[in-house]
Amino acid sequence: MPKKKKSAKPKSAKPKSRLKLVQPPSSDRLLRDHVLYLLRDGGAHVHFDDVMADWPVQLAGAKIANFPHTAWMLLEHMRLAQWDILEFSRDSKHVSPPFPDGYWPDSDAPPSEKAWEASIAEFKKDLKAMEKLVADSGKNLFAKLPWGDGQTLLREALLVADHNAYHLGQLVMLRKSIGI
């Protein structure tokens, strides 16, 4: 008796793969994640909480020889500048404070411990708001802000990260000079 031939698989059948293909994240998502990384303390950037942790309010107005700013001055400057950049990025009617005086406090020291703590809390709140803007995939990072003169959300977010990193570095040096 002749052997029966095994039936061949139909040509249309494809072998099942055990590997699941995963779509790589879009370059937009990768960029957003990188900017968020910078805003949150990525790379060489120090985290705001690490710099400000346990800073005695009594030393917030301490002056160091050959250093032009106190911790209070730097904290308030960072808060005011970040707030201005954030508001400019999301509100066409925002009016920036006068430059440069509107970006610095009037005093070397906070008027109270409550003012010191409020400034820290406002800084954190505004940083989170900027992070939220960057994370929102509905916001075009590259579109020029219609009320600006060439600024984009990406440029403003990078400005916040850069400005904060610069002044956090100053605060680190001030902290070490004071001996905290």
C-alpha positions as CSV (number, residue, x, y, z in Angstrom):
1,M,0.0,0.0,0.0
2,P,1.4,3.4,-0.9
3,K,2.3,5.8,1.8
4,K,-0.1,8.7,2.3
5,K,1.5,12.1,1.9
6,K,1.2,14.4,4.8
7,S,-1.0,17.3,4.1
8,A,1.0,20.4,3.6
9,K,0.0,23.5,5.6
10,P,-1.9,26.0,3.5
11,K,0.4,28.7,2.1
12,S,-1.6,31.4,3.8
13,A,-0.8,30.2,7.3
14,K,2.0,32.1,9.1
15,P,4.0,30.7,12.0
16,K,3.0,32.2,15.3
17,S,5.7,34.3,16.8
18,R,6.4,34.1,20.5
19,L,7.8,37.6,20.5
20,K,5.4,40.5,20.9
21,L,6.3,43.5,18.9
22,V,6.3,46.6,20.9
23,Q,6.0,50.0,19.3
24,P,8.8,52.2,20.4
25,P,7.8,55.5,22.1
26,S,7.5,58.5,19.8
27,S,10.4,60.9,19.6
28,D,8.0,63.4,21.1
29,R,7.4,61.2,24.2
30,L,11.2,60.7,24.5
31,L,11.8,64.4,24.4
32,R,9.1,65.1,26.9
33,D,10.6,62.5,29.2
34,H,14.0,63.9,28.9
35,V,12.8,67.5,29.7
36,L,10.9,66.1,32.7
37,Y,14.1,64.3,33.8
38,L,15.9,67.7,33.7
39,L,13.2,69.6,35.5
40,R,13.1,66.9,38.3
41,D,16.8,66.8,38.9
42,G,18.2,64.6,36.1
43,G,21.8,64.1,35.2
44,A,24.1,66.6,36.8
45,H,21.2,68.6,38.3
46,V,20.7,68.5,42.1
47,H,17.2,68.2,43.4
48,F,15.6,71.3,45.1
49,D,14.6,69.3,48.2
50,D,18.2,68.0,48.7
51,V,19.5,71.6,48.6
52,M,16.9,73.1,50.8
53,A,16.5,70.3,53.3
54,D,17.0,71.4,56.9
55,W,18.1,74.9,56.0
56,P,17.6,76.8,59.2
57,V,15.4,79.9,58.6
58,Q,17.8,81.8,60.9
59,L,20.5,81.3,58.3
60,A,18.3,82.2,55.3
61,G,19.6,85.8,55.4
62,A,23.2,85.0,56.2
63,K,25.7,86.9,54.2
64,I,29.0,85.4,53.1
65,A,32.1,87.4,52.2
66,N,32.4,87.9,48.4
67,F,29.1,86.3,47.7
68,P,26.3,88.7,46.6
69,H,23.2,86.7,47.6
70,T,21.7,85.1,50.6
71,A,19.6,81.9,50.5
72,W,16.4,84.0,50.8
73,M,17.4,86.2,47.9
74,L,18.2,83.1,45.7
75,L,15.1,81.2,46.7
76,E,12.8,84.2,46.0
77,H,14.6,84.9,42.7
78,M,14.2,81.3,41.6
79,R,10.5,81.3,42.7
80,L,9.7,84.6,40.9
81,A,11.6,83.7,37.7
82,Q,10.1,80.2,37.5
83,W,6.6,81.6,38.2
84,D,7.0,84.2,35.5
85,I,8.2,81.6,32.9
86,L,5.3,79.3,33.8
87,E,2.7,82.0,33.6
88,F,4.1,83.3,30.3
89,S,4.0,79.7,29.0
90,R,0.3,79.2,29.7
91,D,-1.3,82.6,29.8
92,S,-1.4,85.1,26.9
93,K,-2.5,87.9,29.3
94,H,0.4,87.4,31.8
95,V,2.4,90.5,32.5
96,S,6.0,89.9,33.6
97,P,7.4,91.9,36.5
98,P,9.9,94.7,35.7
99,F,13.4,93.4,35.0
100,P,15.6,93.0,37.0
101,D,14.1,94.4,40.2
102,G,10.8,92.4,39.9
103,Y,12.8,89.2,40.1
104,W,14.5,89.8,43.4
105,P,13.2,90.3,46.9
106,D,13.6,93.6,48.7
107,S,15.3,92.1,51.7
108,D,18.3,89.9,52.4
109,A,16.2,87.7,54.9
110,P,12.7,86.4,54.9
111,P,10.3,88.4,57.0
112,S,9.3,85.3,58.9
113,E,9.6,81.5,58.9
114,K,6.1,81.3,57.4
115,A,7.3,83.4,54.4
116,W,10.3,81.1,54.0
117,E,8.2,78.0,54.0
118,A,5.6,79.6,51.7
119,S,8.3,80.5,49.2
120,I,9.5,76.9,49.2
121,A,6.0,75.5,48.8
122,E,5.2,78.0,45.9
123,F,8.4,77.0,44.1
124,K,7.5,73.3,44.3
125,K,3.9,74.0,43.2
126,D,5.0,76.0,40.1
127,L,7.7,73.4,39.2
128,K,5.0,70.7,39.2
129,A,2.8,72.9,37.0
130,M,5.6,73.3,34.5
131,E,6.2,69.5,34.6
132,K,2.5,69.0,33.9
133,L,2.6,71.3,30.9
134,V,5.6,69.4,29.5
135,A,4.0,66.0,30.1
136,D,0.7,67.0,28.4
137,S,0.9,65.4,24.9
138,G,-1.8,67.8,23.8
139,K,0.7,70.7,24.1
140,N,3.0,71.1,21.1
141,L,6.5,71.6,22.5
142,F,7.7,73.2,19.2
143,A,4.8,75.6,18.4
144,K,5.7,79.2,18.9
145,L,3.6,80.8,21.7
146,P,1.4,83.2,19.8
147,W,1.9,86.0,22.4
148,G,5.7,85.7,22.4
149,D,8.4,86.6,20.0
150,G,9.7,83.1,19.1
151,Q,9.4,81.3,22.5
152,T,8.1,77.7,22.5
153,L,7.0,75.5,25.4
154,L,10.2,73.5,25.0
155,R,12.4,76.6,25.2
156,E,10.6,77.8,28.3
157,A,10.8,74.5,30.0
158,L,14.5,74.2,29.3
159,L,15.0,77.8,30.6
160,V,13.3,76.8,33.9
161,A,15.6,73.7,34.2
162,D,18.7,75.7,33.3
163,H,17.9,78.7,35.5
164,N,17.0,76.4,38.5
165,A,20.2,74.3,38.1
166,Y,22.4,77.4,38.0
167,H,20.9,78.9,41.2
168,L,20.7,75.6,43.0
169,G,24.4,75.3,42.4
170,Q,24.9,78.7,44.1
171,L,22.8,77.5,47.0
172,V,24.9,74.4,47.4
173,M,28.0,76.6,47.6
174,L,26.3,79.0,50.0
175,R,25.2,76.1,52.1
176,K,28.8,74.7,52.3
177,S,30.2,78.2,53.0
178,I,27.8,78.7,55.9
179,G,28.5,75.2,57.2
180,I,25.1,73.7,57.0
